[in-house]
Amino acid sequence: MDTQGDVREFLASRRARITPEQAGLPNFGGTRRVAGLRRAEVAMLAGVSPDYYTRLERGNLSGVSDSVLDAIARALQLDEAEHSHLHDLARAANTSPRARRRPPKQQIRPGIRILLDAMTDAPAFVRNGRLDVLAANLLGEALYSPAFASGPRPVNLARFCFLDPAADDFYPDWKGAADTTVNLLRTEAGRDPYNKALSELVGELATRSDDFRTRWAAHNVRLHHTGAKQFQHPVVGRLDLAFEAMPLPADPGLTLTAYSAEAGTPAHDALRLLASWATASSPALHTSAEQ
């Protein structure tokens, strides 16, 4: 990843979306040459010199303090995900090449597999930061059966979303799913900009998908801990599910995601039907997942 370019484009794009009125600054009218705030206005709001902020926005975060980053985040009205992303970009910029080591191979511990298999009423899976599904329980495989049906292993949810035509039907709100997918990858790129596998995935998707390339250029990021998702499953139909995404502290970079539905709802009934279908189809599902 081009860390310096990412810093430059991220800060410039956040600055461009804020009007003087939103920042509490007087607007004396006239035509502004740039959208949003000027660099000097951000510098004033953050309490730094215009020259220093200009240096930062040009991508040079070397030696910048946390307090300055926090002040810039306030000036640009960054949300929690954007604030964390700015710190991640600065951390990458201040990490020497010698300190950049190849991350250990991510593996699923036996205890995690046992936990997944014990979750018989909830679709669940473990993914890494580039959205590879490294393990799933039977109901999780059944829920994502369109993704498991084709493609290389491990299943990659970003590749499925942008390159598999089945995703258009699987996600009723495909645009929302696509936004979330790219925002999660952009967030991970800030955390781990020298991850070769992630860079290769981004390069592949940017080359093969205009939709991905446009979203990637927006530099949007997000945290993805809890919420709701909608699916149109080919066997059981519409599923409106709540999800919890829980990082695994003992396995850095891995996240366990589980879905649920409130008892008595159509989604809960559909999950029970999906569980029955998964049990009847379990040999085929496991064969598909292991290919």
PyMOL commands that set and color helices and strands:
alter all, ss='L'
color gray80, all
select helices_A, chain A and resi 3-16+39-46+50-57+66-75+80-93+97-99+110-118+138-143+145-148+157-163+166-170+174-191+196-208+210-217+266-280+282-290
alter helices_A, ss='H'
color red, helices_A
select strands_A, chain A and resi 124-127+133-136+226-233+237-247+255-260
alter strands_A, ss='S'
color yellow, strands_A
deselect
rebuild
show_as cartoon
